[in-house]
């Protein structure tokens, strides 16, 4: 450790760099918890007696009725603590939390050296999965938390290595001449995941291997989590690896996987051009290569240099349009072309023959007003029935996630933005749609820029922007922002800053809506943790993980921060739950006393709803369906909102609702059904499966 890192001057610089002056209150809370202080003992918590539940709600800036509040659940016992890199809401109301091997280094204590390349075939390395039951941590009134540690529990991860191979449908995923056993790694870290129509969760690919020099390849495994039995099914094989892929649901029930790093170790850090389709009914994968298709993102000139072609990003943002196509915005998580402004329409047709993958075609969309955004967040506009899309914040002009106070931008083009780009869905008058740029959507201050944040749709058709920072690994932003539709505001929304959280939610942070109307917030991986290994390369007994690593600014090497020194820990195990202001509106919540468990497209259904009062200034009640969330890497790949037409019999409380008809915008699967009173207070949701046609 250098003397400069131990000096008061350096401490003040770290405080200044990580925390702008306006977040002093949040900083004090964060330091008080002990969760995010540098220490290689993850059990450290000096703020309270270990047996005292953290049941109080935090609202340090102002009245929770106006600014919301936070609940900080008790930490699990040390062996059970883990990151929340991937979070998926199940139809049971539980959260499936997955980390996999994590963004970790190997540290050989005997050698005194850090090494790249965790062993994804070692089950002890990848076994990082848990379930969290939010309602098990609430009192009967579904508002006050009770500090129940048992609401969080570790569960088994899928098999890996030779054990996975023996269970796999399809045989050996490696080339015959390849003796490298990493081909059998079944590591869910940075996989794609999404709920299928039956509610089970499909995990696609993951990390096969990370090589020295930040070089990665994807696995060929896919895995299914069965939400009814809380178990993993035997893995299946893909045609290619897809590390950082996007998974989307199609209107016919199939699941489509796009992009992500290839399997072959000979072409590290190259995204796959193989698009893969999974039919959950037959449990069969089919695939199609799009590399040579006209106008595909792999085959389109962008005009910056001679013969320079575009590239498809990791986790590409793919937006369903009402006409049955997908918009590929160009945004994602790296390895695309950050200087491109191209967008694409992707059309999925029927297969030419039975048991084949569908036909795929591309058209060029409208160019964007600014360059692509890396690690921006975004959402389908909950107040647009035609599929408008909002791209919020993110990093421009670079793919270097290390830019920040210690790693200065190389060019002026490298920046984190506070802007918004709205995509206007195609119409007869504008068949390509169009883009509108709002430069300072998140605020006018330099500290309002955000990257690695999450945009979460709320039952009130508002959305919450939470987490992230001014840089990917530095200067966390603690206060969420609530956006409410306003046609007179730039971008169609007006924002409001709310009470700050307690943890630095930077890289690998997550957030999603819970059925009780609260928002789960977890993760945070600002530095790479180090798992301790012996000279044989295997994890030492107890699998100790050092959270006090720090990256050197000049040579990209790593060292440890001394115990007790100020530092953002490498992995944030403490998660939080945000209570939006609508939960504190006076009066009872609407109460859904009876609702169907499933509803067909275009069909009507009856609900029995109590305390569903109209607003004082007129009837502003609403009933919405929100698809279950599946969040990772600054994006929720599951959420979308349908505003249900309804009729209410005021005398009986019987409500008749109408289901959506567009299977492409609202694919089959499980949705949360919320009733929102005229005062803006939502019910606890009922889970409803959207499936079939009215004539079925």
N, C-alpha and C positions, 0 to 999 in steps of 0.2 A: 504494500500500500504506500503510495507516495504521500509525502507530508502535506502536499497541497490539498489532497482529498480530506485530510483530517483538520484542516485549518478553519477558523470561523469565517474567513473570507469565502472559502469554497462552499461552506454550509449555506451562507447567505446567497451565493450565486445559484446553488441548487434550488433553494427556496424560490428565488426570483424566476428561474428558468422553468420550474415545474408549476409554479402557482402565480398567476397574475395577481395584482393587488386586490382585485374585486372578489376573489374567492377565499378571503381570509377565514370566514366562518366555516366554510366547508373544510378548509385545511385543518383548522383546529379540531373539528370532529374526526377527520381522518386520522390525525396523529393520536387522538385520544383513544381510538379503538385498539391500537396496537397491531391491527391486522396487517397494515401495509408498511410497518417499520422494518428496516433492514435487520435481519436476524436469521440465522440458519436453523433456528428452532421454530417450526411452524406452529407450535402450541402456545407461543408467547402471547399473552393478553394481560396487560397490566392495568387495564381500566376498571376492572370489577372483580368481584368474587366469582370464581369459575362456576359456581352453582346458581348464580343469580340470572334468571332469564332476562333477555333484552326485550321486554314486552312493550316498552314505551314507544310511541310514535314521535319522530323527530320533525320539527318544523321550525328551523332556526331563523328563517328570514321573516316569516309573517304567518298570519292566520291560515290554518290548513284549509279553511273553506275557500280561500282565494288562491293559495299557493301550493296546496297538496301537502303530503307528509310522507315520511319514509319509515319502514320497519326494517330493522337489522336483526335477522333471526340468529339464534345461538349457533356458533360454529359446531359442526360435528366433531366428534373425538378425533384426535390427530391422525390415526390411521385411515380415517374415512374421508378426509378432506381432499378436494380435487377442484380443478378448473371446470368452467362451463363453456367450453369452446363451441359445442354443438348442443342446442336445446330444442326439443320437439314436444309439443303438447299432444297428449294422447286422448282418445275419446273418453277414457276413464277419468279425465281431469288431472292425471298425474303428468309430471314433466319427466321426460327421458333426457338425461344429461350425459354427454359423452365427451371424453377428452382424448382417448387413445394415448399414443406415446408422447404427445405434447411437443412443444417447440423446444426440446431439451438438448443439452450438450451432454457428452460423457465427461466425467472428471475422474481421472485415475489418481487417487490420493498418494499411492506409493510412488507414482511417476511424477506427480506434481504438474500434470498436463491436462488441458482440455482437448477433447477429440470430438469431431463430427461423427454422426452416424449411429443413432440408437438402433438396437437390434429389434426390428419389428416382428421377428419370428419368436421372440421370447415373450411368453404369456405374461410374466411379471412386469414387463415393460409396457405392454399395451392394455392391460386390464384396468381400465379407468372408466367405469360406467356407474351411474347412480339413478335412482328414482327420487323425486321430491313430490310430496302430496300437499299442495298449498292449503286445502281445506282442513287437513288434519292439524294445522297449526293455527286455527281460528276458533274463537269462542262461538257459542250458538248463534249469536247475532250476525255472524259472518262479517265482522268488521274488526274486532279487537283481537290481536294476536296473543298467544299464550306461551310462546317460547318452547315449543315442543321439538326437542332434538330428534325424536323418532320419526318426524315427518320426512327426514332425509335418510336414505340408506343406500349403501353400495350394493350393486348386483354384478353378476358375472358378465364379462364381455364375450364376444364370439371367439371361438378357437382360432389359433394362429399357428404358423409353421406347419410341420408335418401333420399335426392333429387336424388342422383345417383342411389340408389336402386330402386326408383320408375321408373326411365328411363331404367333400365338395362334389356337387353334381357337375360332371364334365371333365374330370381328370386333372392332369398336371398343368398348371398355368405357365410353366417355363418352356423355353425352347429346348429341344432334346440335347443340344450341345452345351447348354448353359448349366454349369455345375454350381452356380451361385445360389445358395439356399434362400437368399432374400426374395426370390420369386414366389416364395410361399408366405410372405408376410401378409397378414390380414389385420392391418392397423387402420382404425377408423379415423385417425387424425387427418383433418382437412378433407374428409369425404364429402360427397353430396348426400342429402337426405331429405325425404319428403314423405308425407302420409299418402298411402294408396287409397282407392275407393273403399276398401274394407277396414280402413283405420290402421292397418299395420304399417310400419315405417320401413321404407326401402332405403338402405345405405348403399351408395355406389362408390366403389374404389376406396381410395385412401392412400396413405404413404407407404410405398414399397421400400424406399431407401432414401435417406438424405446423405449425399456424398460431400466430401470436403469442397469448400468453395461455394456453399449454398446451392448445390446441384441436387435435383430431386427427380424421382420417377414415381409413377402411380402403380397401384396393385391392379390385378385382374379379378379380385374377389368382389362379390356383392353379397349383402347380408339383409335379412328381414327380421325385424323385431315384432313379435306377436303381442299386441297390447292386451289381449284377453288372458293370456297365460303368463305374461311378463317374462318371456323366454325368447332366445334367438333360434331361428331355424337354420338348417344346414346351409352353408354358403353356396353360391353359384358363381359361374365364371362369365366374365365379359370378353369381348373380342379384343379389347385394348385396355390399358390403364387410363384412369381419369382422376388425377389428383387435383383438387379444386374444381370439380365439375358443377354445372347447374343441372338440377333435376326438375322437370316440370310435368304436370299432369295434363293429359290430353282429354278431350271431351268424350272419347270412346272408352276411357278407363285405363288406357295404357300409360306408362311412364316413359318419358324421353330424357336421355342424358346427353349433354352437349359439352364439349371441351374438357379441360383438365389435362395434366401432364401425362404423356404417353408412358407405356410400360417399359419399352426397351431402354436398357441402360446405355446403349450406344448413342442415344439421342436425348440426353438429359435436358430438362427445361424446355421441351418442345410440346406444345399443346396438341392433343389428338384431334384429327379431322374425322374420326369415326363417331357417328351419331348412333346411339344404341337405344332400343325400345324393349320394355319389359311388359308382358301381359300377366297381371297378377292371377288371372283365372287359370291359365295354362302353365304358369311359372316358366315361361319360355322367353329367352332373349333373342332378338334379331338385330342386325346392324346394317348401316350403310355409310360409305365413305363419301364425304362431300368436298374433298380437296379440289377436284377438277370441275365441279359444277359451275356453270356460268353465274357470275355475280355472287359467288359464295365469299364469305369473309377470308377464305384462304386463297382466293383466286381473283382479287380485285385490286387494280392499280389505284394508288392514292395520290399520285402526281407530285409527291415531294421530291423524289429523286427518280432517275431513269429506272424503269422496271421495278420500282419499289411496290410491293404488295402489302395489303393489309394483313393483320393477324387477329385471331379471336382471343379475347382475354380469358384468364381463369375466371371461374364463377361469373360467366357473362350474364348481364341483366337481360332477361327475356320477358317481354310483356305481351300477354294475350290481347288481341284486338277483336272487336265485335264481329268482324267479317271472317274469322277463322284463321287468320295468320298470326304469327308472332313478330313483334318488333325486337330486333337485337340492337340495343342502344349503343353498344361499344364500350360502355362502362364495365368494370369488373375489378379484379384483384391482381393485375399484372400479366406480363408476357404477351400483351397485345402491342399495338403501336400507339404510344401516348400522344403522338402528333397527328393522329387521324381524326377526322370529323365525320367519317362515314357511319351510316346506319343501314340496316338491312331488314327487309321483310322476308320471313321464312314461312313457306307454305308446306304443310304436311298433307299429302294426298293418300289415297288408298294404295295398298301394295299391288304390284303388277300381277303377282301370283300368290296363292295361299301360302301361309307360313313364311312369307318374306317380309322384310322391313318395308314400311311405307315409302312411297316416292317422295322426294324432297326437291323443292325448287326455291330460288331466291330472286328477289328484286331489290334494287337499290332504293333506300329510303331518302328522306330529306337530310342533307348535311346539317350538322349541329352548329350553333353559333359560336361555340368555343370547343376546345379540344376535350377529348374524353376525360372522365373523372375516375381516378383509381381510389378504391375504398370509399366511394361516396355511398350514401344510403339512398333509399328511394322507396316509392310505393305507388300502387295504382290509386289515383285520386278517389277518395271515398265519396266525393260529391259530384263525380262525373260518371254518368251512366254509360258512356261510350268507350271508356278505357283510356282516358288521359293518364299520363305517367309523370311523376315528379322525381327528378334527380337532385339530391340535396347535398351540398358540401362536397368534400372529397379533395383529392390531390391532383393538381394539373401539371402537365409538362414533364413528368418524371414517373418512374416506377421505384425509385429509391425510398423505401420506407424509413430509412435511417436519417432523412433530412430532419433538421431541428437545431436546437441551440448548440449541441456538440458536433453536429455534422451539417455544416452550412450548405445551403443550396449552391450548386455549381453555376447555374444560370438564373437569370431573372424569371425565366419561364417556369421554374420549379416553385410551386406555391401550393398552400392549402387554402381553399376558398370558402367563403360563407354564402356563395351564390346558389341559385336554383335554376334549373332548366326544366321547363314544362313542355312535354310532348303533347300536342293537340292531335287527337285521333283522326284518322282519315275521314273525309266526307266526300260527297259527290263533287263539291266545288273544289276541294283540296285533296285529291286522291293519295298524295304522299303524306298528308298531315302537315305538321310544322312544329317548330321549336321556338319558345319564347325564353329569353334570358333575363333573370332578375339578379343583378350583381351582388347585392348585400341582403339577401333574404333572411339570413340568420341574425343580422344586426350590423351596425355601422362600425363597431369597434374592431381593431385588429384581433383582439382575443375572441371574437365571435366565430372565427374560422373553425371548422370542424372536419375531422377525418376519423374513421373507425367508429362512428356513431351509429345508432339504430333509429329508424323511423317506424313507429308502431301505431297502427290504426286502433282507434278507440270506438266503443259502441255509439258515442254521440256524434260520429262522423268527424270528429276532430282527430288530430294525430299528435303523438308525443315524440320529440327528438331527444334522445337520452344518450349519455356517455360520449366517448370519443375525446379528442383533444385538438389543440392547435397544431400538433405534429403527431405522427403515428405512435411514437414511443415517448413523447414528452408533452408537458403542459396539459394535463387533463382538464376537461371542462366538467365541473361537478353539477351545475344546475341544468335540469331538463328545460325544454321549451315546449309549450302547448300551443298548437296552431288551430285556429278556428276559421272556418270558411267566411270570407268577406269579399264579395265581388269587386269592391272598390279598392282593395289593398293590392299592392304589387304581388303577382303570383297567385292571387285569389285567396290568400290567407293572411291573417294577422297573428303575430306571435306574442307570447307572454312568457317571461322567465319565472320559474317556480322554485320552491325550496330545494336546496342542494342536497345531493347524496353524500356518502361518506368515503367512497372508494374511487381510486383512479381507474376508470374504465377505458382502457386504450386498446391496443391490438388484442384480437381474440375475445372481445367482450360481446355479450349477447343481451337481448331483451325481447320479451313477447308478452302478449295479452293473456291474462288468466280468466277462467270462466266467471270469477267473482268480480271482474271489472278492474282488478289491480294489475300492475305490470311487474313481471319478474325481470330483474337486472342482475347479470352475473358475469364472471370471467374477468379478463384483464391480464395481459401478458407482455408488459412493457420491456422486459428483459428476458433472456433465455435462462431458465433454470438449469441446474447441472445435476444429473443423476450419477451417484457415485458407483464406480466400477472397480474391479480388481485388475491386476495385471493380465489376467486371462480374458479381459473384456466383458465379463459377466457382472451384473449388479451385485454389490456386496450385500451381506445379510441385512435384512430390514429395508432394503431399497431406499437408503437415505437420499433425499432431494434437497439440494442447497438452493435457497431462494435469494441469497444475497450476492448473486453475480452482478458484474457491471462490465459494460463494453468499453474498451479504450477508444477515445475519439480518433486517434490517428492511424492505428494499424489494424483495427477491427479484431484485436485480441480480447481475451476475457480475464478477469481476476475476481477476487472476492472483496466485498466491503466489510470492514470490521463490524463486529457485533455492536449494535446500538447506534451506529452512524445512520444519519438520515439517508433514505434511499427508497425508491419505488421497488417493492419486491417483485421477483420474477413472475410469480403466479399469484393471482388474487383468488383465494378460496372463499372469502366472505361474500355471500350474495345478499342482495337487498330486494325489498319489494316496495314499489312506489304506489301510493294512494292518490289518484288524481283528485282534483278538487270536487268533482261531481259526487264523490262518495260522502261528502260532508254537507251536502245540500239538506236543508231542513225537511222533515217529513219522511214517511216510510218509502222504501224502495218498492217499485212494482214487483209483484210476486207471481211468477208463472206457476199456477196450481196444476195445470194439465196441458200437455203438449204431445204431439206425435213423436215417435223416435225416428221416423223417416218420412220423407216427402218426395214425391216425384216431380220432375221438371214440368213446369206449367200448371201444376195441380194446385188446388186450394186445400187448406187445412184449418182446423179449429183449435184455438187455444182458450184456456180459461185463465184470466189474468185479474188479480186483485190489486188495489191501490194504484191503478193505472190512470192517474189524474191528468187532465188537460192543463195547459199552462194558463197563467193568470191573464196573459195578453192574447189568448187564442190557442187553438189546438196545435201544439207543436210536437205532439207525441210521435214516436217512430218505433218501428220494429225492424231489426236488421239481422242478417246472417253474416258472420265473420268466419272465414275458413281458418282452421287451426293453424297456429304458427309453427314454423320450422326455421330457426334463426342460426346463422353463423356468418362470420366475416362481413359484418356491417350490413347484412341484408336479411330480411325475413322472406324466404322463398315460398311460404305457404299463404300468408295472409292476403285477403281481399274482402271487400264488403259489398253486400247486396242490400239495398234499401227496399224492404218488402212492401208492396201495396197491401193495405189492410182495411177492414171495416169492423167497427166495434158496436155491439149492442150495449149501450150504457146501462140499461136496466139489469142485464144479466151478467155483464162482464165477459160475454162470449166474444172472442175476436176471430175473424176469418182472415187468413193471410194468403197471399199468392206467391208461389215459388218462382224462381227465375226460369226462363226458357232457354237461355244461351248457355249451352254446355261448355263452350270454349272459354268464355269469360269466367264461368263458375263451374269448374270440373267436378265430377262426382266425388263424393267423400263426405267427411264429417265437418259440420259447421257449428259454431255457437250461435244460438238464437237469443238475442237480447230484446227486451222491451224497455224503452226509454220514456220516462214520464215527460209531461210538458215542461216541467221544471229542469229537465236535463239529467235526471237521476236514473241510472240503468238498473235493471233487475240482475239477479244472478242468472247466468245463461243456462239454457237447456241444450244438450247435445242432440243434434238432428242430422241424420244421414240423408244427403241429397243424392238421389239415385233414380235411374230408369226414366221412362216417359209416361205421360198420363194414360196412354193406351196399353201399357204393359200389363 
